[in-house]
């Protein structure tokens, strides 16, 4: 990668596989039998990880937001997101699916959201009926992993790469819930570069379609601005402000000893390390988005 800031000043990200359109049709076809929609978001980027088409797809169906991967997000910021949604009449639950924390809150919150409907059913003698739940989310947000944790078995196909689930799956749980797993669904075009970047940072877009060094430079500039202490501590950097992303990437490569023939720094290797360590939480608990203050 050339040492030129203009080379990564703009990044274009487009990804809309053919199965995405099929998934949207399937969602619309199944809504008639669904009681509630669970939308799973990434706690680090609730706005960017929320498909703007979901609201129009599910119309007036009751909805519960799950802010997953909360173990990787800034705790203070995550609490602000829960309050933000509450102010707007939306119930949101923080979840650490990887370590199966707060899983019991999901069924409890589903019943709270559906309280009126369940009460009316009980008055009509309609008891014992399973609650049908549609689970939606963009690729790699932890949808299938969550379902497997709830089911206590490997019911849904999982993977660390986006776009693993391809078809609909019904999974019956012991607590009276019946879940419909759906493939992760993105939208045709990212209107803002920031959204595409955020999704790429956390791995919701395949790295194969993006220049990894460009992506790492963008991430490092964000971290140096908002989470400088964590960044400097992880990579033993001197707290110097104003460095470009490429300068930071080169410094990290040098610190890690990623030197190739001729004394050049292997910035591609350094970029992959930075992205991997950010996504796994090794740099620290970091949020990419902060809610607007009313």
RODO-2510 file (C-alpha; in nm, 4 decimals, decimal comma):
residues 294
     n   res          X          Y          Z
     1     x     0,0000     0,0000     0,0000
     2     x     0,1402     0,3379    -0,0994
     3     x     0,2106     0,5886     0,1714
     4     x    -0,0516     0,8261     0,0393
     5     x    -0,3487     0,9477     0,2403
     6     x    -0,5509     1,0012    -0,0785
     7     x    -0,5290     0,6279    -0,1492
     8     x    -0,7678     0,5584     0,1380
     9     x    -0,9612     0,8833     0,1588
    10     x    -1,2666     0,7213    -0,0022
    11     x    -1,3912     0,3651     0,0169
    12     x    -1,6850     0,2229    -0,1764
    13     x    -1,8622    -0,0840    -0,0409
    14     x    -2,1389    -0,2636    -0,2254
    15     x    -2,2595    -0,6144    -0,1489
    16     x    -2,6015    -0,7536    -0,2287
    17     x    -2,5913    -1,1279    -0,3098
    18     x    -2,8860    -1,2719    -0,4993
    19     x    -3,0203    -1,4634    -0,1988
    20     x    -3,0907    -1,1334    -0,0196
    21     x    -3,3913    -1,0568    -0,2418
    22     x    -3,5207    -1,4102    -0,1857
    23     x    -3,4882    -1,3602     0,1912
    24     x    -3,6992    -1,0438     0,1798
    25     x    -3,9770    -1,2287    -0,0024
    26     x    -3,9634    -1,5122     0,2497
    27     x    -3,9934    -1,2671     0,5402
    28     x    -4,3042    -1,1104     0,3920
    29     x    -4,4620    -1,4510     0,3245
    30     x    -4,4153    -1,5711     0,6848
    31     x    -4,5230    -1,2551     0,8689
    32     x    -4,8870    -1,3594     0,8812
    33     x    -4,8184    -1,6372     1,1334
    34     x    -4,5556    -1,4471     1,3353
    35     x    -4,6361    -1,3035     1,6820
    36     x    -4,3214    -1,0970     1,7351
    37     x    -4,0014    -1,0068     1,5537
    38     x    -3,6661    -1,0169     1,7296
    39     x    -3,4177    -0,7923     1,5542
    40     x    -3,0578    -0,8583     1,6517
    41     x    -2,8198    -0,5641     1,6328
    42     x    -2,4510    -0,5340     1,7063
    43     x    -2,4166    -0,3439     2,0351
    44     x    -2,1070    -0,1707     1,8977
    45     x    -2,3003    -0,0161     1,6073
    46     x    -2,6773    -0,0314     1,6586
    47     x    -2,7535     0,2158     1,3802
    48     x    -2,5238     0,0728     1,1138
    49     x    -2,6252    -0,2853     1,1949
    50     x    -2,9976    -0,2082     1,1656
    51     x    -3,1317    -0,2767     0,8194
    52     x    -3,3401     0,0320     0,7296
    53     x    -3,5738    -0,1904     0,5275
    54     x    -3,6795    -0,4022     0,8273
    55     x    -3,9342    -0,1508     0,9569
    56     x    -4,1201    -0,1452     0,6257
    57     x    -4,0922    -0,5233     0,5883
    58     x    -4,2412    -0,6138     0,9275
    59     x    -4,4889    -0,3210     0,9330
    60     x    -4,6708    -0,3087     1,2712
    61     x    -4,5529    -0,6397     1,4144
    62     x    -4,4393    -0,6216     1,7795
    63     x    -4,0609    -0,6012     1,7962
    64     x    -3,7834    -0,6668     2,0473
    65     x    -3,4289    -0,5423     1,9923
    66     x    -3,1345    -0,7543     2,1038
    67     x    -2,8060    -0,5631     2,1305
    68     x    -2,5742    -0,8596     2,0911
    69     x    -2,1982    -0,8752     2,1435
    70     x    -2,2338    -0,6358     2,4355
    71     x    -1,9173    -0,7917     2,5801
    72     x    -1,7221    -0,6196     2,3002
    73     x    -1,8912    -0,2799     2,3335
    74     x    -1,8244     0,0164     2,5614
    75     x    -2,0457    -0,0476     2,8676
    76     x    -2,1281     0,3186     2,9240
    77     x    -2,2289     0,3698     2,5629
    78     x    -2,4378     0,0502     2,5624
    79     x    -2,6374     0,1717     2,8636
    80     x    -2,7057     0,4936     2,6777
    81     x    -2,8384     0,2955     2,3806
    82     x    -3,0850     0,1047     2,5995
    83     x    -3,2095     0,4368     2,7413
    84     x    -3,2255     0,5849     2,3914
    85     x    -3,4571     0,3096     2,2666
    86     x    -3,6662     0,3180     2,5836
    87     x    -3,7360     0,6872     2,5268
    88     x    -3,8745     0,5891     2,1860
    89     x    -4,0979     0,3143     2,3196
    90     x    -3,8737     0,0314     2,1973
    91     x    -3,7636    -0,2458     2,4310
    92     x    -3,3946    -0,3320     2,3948
    93     x    -3,1919    -0,5985     2,5764
    94     x    -2,8124    -0,6140     2,6062
    95     x    -2,6789    -0,9621     2,5356
    96     x    -2,3490    -1,1466     2,5383
    97     x    -2,4437    -1,4506     2,3332
    98     x    -2,0875    -1,5837     2,3148
    99     x    -2,0874    -1,6396     2,6915
   100     x    -2,4630    -1,7113     2,7197
   101     x    -2,5258    -1,4171     2,9526
   102     x    -2,8805    -1,2822     3,0024
   103     x    -3,0358    -1,5395     2,7677
   104     x    -3,3248    -1,5862     3,0120
   105     x    -3,4179    -1,2211     2,9610
   106     x    -3,5256    -1,2849     2,6035
   107     x    -3,8328    -1,4985     2,6786
   108     x    -3,9300    -1,2676     2,9679
   109     x    -3,9114    -0,9590     2,7472
   110     x    -4,1021    -1,1273     2,4650
   111     x    -4,3898    -1,1905     2,7048
   112     x    -4,3751    -0,8313     2,8281
   113     x    -4,3990    -0,6965     2,4725
   114     x    -4,6869    -0,9380     2,3958
   115     x    -4,8599    -0,8912     2,7324
   116     x    -5,1880    -0,7548     2,5921
   117     x    -5,2104    -1,0133     2,3153
   118     x    -5,1354    -1,3035     2,5494
   119     x    -5,3931    -1,1765     2,7975
   120     x    -5,6619    -1,1620     2,5294
   121     x    -5,5759    -1,5154     2,4197
   122     x    -5,6007    -1,6381     2,7791
   123     x    -5,9430    -1,4770     2,8182
   124     x    -6,0578    -1,6698     2,5104
   125     x    -5,9170    -1,9953     2,6489
   126     x    -5,6351    -2,0024     2,3941
   127     x    -5,3613    -2,1354     2,6217
   128     x    -5,0703    -2,3614     2,5478
   129     x    -5,0157    -2,2089     2,2068
   130     x    -4,6494    -2,1536     2,1191
   131     x    -4,5306    -1,7994     2,0518
   132     x    -4,3964    -1,7743     1,6987
   133     x    -4,0881    -1,5536     1,6781
   134     x    -3,9106    -1,4363     1,3646
   135     x    -3,5403    -1,3673     1,4198
   136     x    -3,3881    -1,1071     1,1881
   137     x    -3,0461    -0,9504     1,1608
   138     x    -2,7709    -0,8640     0,9186
   139     x    -2,4952    -1,1203     0,8429
   140     x    -2,2503    -1,2061     1,1204
   141     x    -2,4455    -1,0309     1,3972
   142     x    -2,4801    -1,3546     1,5990
   143     x    -2,8274    -1,4613     1,4954
   144     x    -2,7679    -1,8349     1,4519
   145     x    -2,5399    -1,8513     1,7553
   146     x    -2,8150    -1,6975     1,9679
   147     x    -3,0714    -1,9479     1,8441
   148     x    -2,8374    -2,2377     1,9170
   149     x    -2,7783    -2,1089     2,2701
   150     x    -3,1529    -2,0773     2,3286
   151     x    -3,2216    -2,4216     2,1835
   152     x    -2,9329    -2,5825     2,3698
   153     x    -2,8165    -2,7578     2,0565
   154     x    -2,6692    -2,6860     1,7140
   155     x    -3,0030    -2,6145     1,5461
   156     x    -2,8872    -2,3332     1,3219
   157     x    -2,5814    -2,3306     1,1000
   158     x    -2,3177    -2,0947     1,2361
   159     x    -1,9863    -1,9573     1,1215
   160     x    -1,7482    -1,6668     1,1697
   161     x    -1,8076    -1,5489     0,8143
   162     x    -2,1066    -1,3431     0,6997
   163     x    -2,3870    -1,5046     0,5039
   164     x    -2,3753    -1,8606     0,6439
   165     x    -2,7495    -1,9201     0,6994
   166     x    -2,9203    -1,9690     0,3605
   167     x    -3,2742    -2,0977     0,4237
   168     x    -3,5503    -2,0627     0,6791
   169     x    -3,5477    -2,2918     0,9840
   170     x    -3,8110    -2,3411     1,2566
   171     x    -3,6708    -2,4261     1,6011
   172     x    -3,9015    -2,5175     1,8891
   173     x    -3,7847    -2,4219     2,2397
   174     x    -3,8884    -2,5686     2,5747
   175     x    -4,0233    -2,2369     2,7068
   176     x    -4,3119    -2,2143     2,4623
   177     x    -4,1283    -2,0242     2,1915
   178     x    -4,0954    -2,1312     1,8310
   179     x    -3,8231    -1,9472     1,6430
   180     x    -3,7955    -1,8864     1,2709
   181     x    -3,4321    -1,8345     1,1764
   182     x    -3,3740    -1,6406     0,8554
   183     x    -3,0640    -1,5707     0,6469
   184     x    -2,8846    -1,2470     0,7297
   185     x    -3,0178    -0,9668     0,5152
   186     x    -2,8322    -0,6572     0,4035
   187     x    -2,9741    -0,3823     0,1853
   188     x    -2,8813    -0,3024    -0,1752
   189     x    -2,6804     0,0136    -0,1188
   190     x    -2,5164     0,1947     0,1728
   191     x    -2,6217     0,5587     0,1521
   192     x    -2,3455     0,6689     0,3887
   193     x    -1,9816     0,5660     0,3698
   194     x    -1,9703     0,5533     0,7497
   195     x    -2,2284     0,2737     0,7629
   196     x    -2,0382     0,0628     0,5141
   197     x    -1,7149     0,1202     0,7035
   198     x    -1,8662     0,0292     1,0405
   199     x    -2,0076    -0,2948     0,9019
   200     x    -1,6735    -0,3756     0,7438
   201     x    -1,4879    -0,3010     1,0694
   202     x    -1,6834    -0,5688     1,2586
   203     x    -1,6751    -0,8224     0,9747
   204     x    -2,0374    -0,8071     0,8579
   205     x    -1,9083    -0,7544     0,5050
   206     x    -1,6638    -1,0014     0,3571
   207     x    -1,3028    -0,8825     0,3696
   208     x    -1,2473    -1,0192     0,0189
   209     x    -1,4346    -0,7261    -0,1389
   210     x    -1,2477    -0,4553     0,0531
   211     x    -0,8859    -0,3425     0,0612
   212     x    -0,7835    -0,4641     0,4061
   213     x    -0,5099    -0,2061     0,4543
   214     x    -0,7472     0,0775     0,3671
   215     x    -0,9986    -0,0582     0,6154
   216     x    -0,7399    -0,0915     0,8936
   217     x    -0,6186     0,2651     0,8338
   218     x    -0,9721     0,3972     0,8678
   219     x    -1,0254     0,1979     1,1881
   220     x    -0,6971     0,3158     1,3395
   221     x    -0,7864     0,6788     1,2780
   222     x    -1,1176     0,6256     1,4601
   223     x    -0,9509     0,4465     1,7513
   224     x    -0,6776     0,7095     1,7806
   225     x    -0,9459     0,9755     1,8081
   226     x    -1,1934     0,8112     2,0481
   227     x    -1,0099     0,5230     2,2179
   228     x    -0,6489     0,6372     2,2093
   229     x    -0,5556     0,4949     2,5511
   230     x    -0,6672     0,1419     2,4577
   231     x    -0,4983     0,1629     2,1166
   232     x    -0,1672     0,2872     2,2538
   233     x    -0,1635     0,0343     2,5351
   234     x    -0,2361    -0,2608     2,3068
   235     x     0,0364    -0,1791     2,0570
   236     x     0,2829    -0,0051     2,2904
   237     x     0,2607     0,3186     2,0932
   238     x     0,3632     0,6622     2,2114
   239     x     0,0542     0,8850     2,2647
   240     x     0,1108     1,1068     1,9621
   241     x    -0,1968     1,2727     1,8141
   242     x    -0,2571     1,3688     1,4546
   243     x    -0,1006     1,0619     1,2961
   244     x    -0,2620     0,9293     0,9802
   245     x    -0,4002     0,5786     0,9701
   246     x    -0,1141     0,4610     0,7526
   247     x     0,1443     0,6054     0,9914
   248     x    -0,0254     0,4224     1,2797
   249     x    -0,0407     0,0999     1,0791
   250     x     0,3289     0,1262     0,9958
   251     x     0,4173     0,1925     1,3597
   252     x     0,2187    -0,1137     1,4692
   253     x     0,3871    -0,3289     1,2050
   254     x     0,7260    -0,2113     1,3263
   255     x     0,6399    -0,2790     1,6909
   256     x     0,5223    -0,6303     1,6052
   257     x     0,8337    -0,7000     1,3971
   258     x     0,6505    -0,7377     1,0668
   259     x     0,9566    -0,6468     0,8599
   260     x     1,0125    -0,7871     0,5103
   261     x     1,3145    -0,7821     0,2819
   262     x     1,4666    -0,4395     0,2356
   263     x     1,3483    -0,3277     0,5771
   264     x     0,9940    -0,2454     0,4622
   265     x     0,7025    -0,2991     0,6974
   266     x     0,4492    -0,5670     0,6033
   267     x     0,1451    -0,3414     0,6406
   268     x    -0,0917    -0,6057     0,5029
   269     x    -0,0017    -0,8411     0,7869
   270     x    -0,0324    -0,5563     1,0367
   271     x    -0,3738    -0,4641     0,8945
   272     x    -0,5068    -0,8176     0,9352
   273     x    -0,3794    -0,8264     1,2933
   274     x    -0,5463    -0,4937     1,3802
   275     x    -0,8818    -0,6021     1,2358
   276     x    -0,8693    -0,9438     1,4028
   277     x    -0,7771    -0,7981     1,7420
   278     x    -1,0448    -0,5293     1,7200
   279     x    -1,3136    -0,7830     1,6304
   280     x    -1,2123    -1,0175     1,9117
   281     x    -1,2056    -0,7387     2,1713
   282     x    -0,8317    -0,7566     2,2372
   283     x    -0,7881    -0,3821     2,1844
   284     x    -1,0648    -0,3114     2,4358
   285     x    -1,4408    -0,2657     2,4727
   286     x    -1,5183    -0,0242     2,1936
   287     x    -1,8379     0,1236     2,0511
   288     x    -1,8412     0,2695     1,7025
   289     x    -2,1623     0,4673     1,7482
   290     x    -2,3027     0,6830     2,0292
   291     x    -2,6755     0,7698     2,0533
   292     x    -2,7841     1,1231     1,9808
   293     x    -2,8807     1,3251     2,2869
   294     x    -3,2357     1,4627     2,2842
***
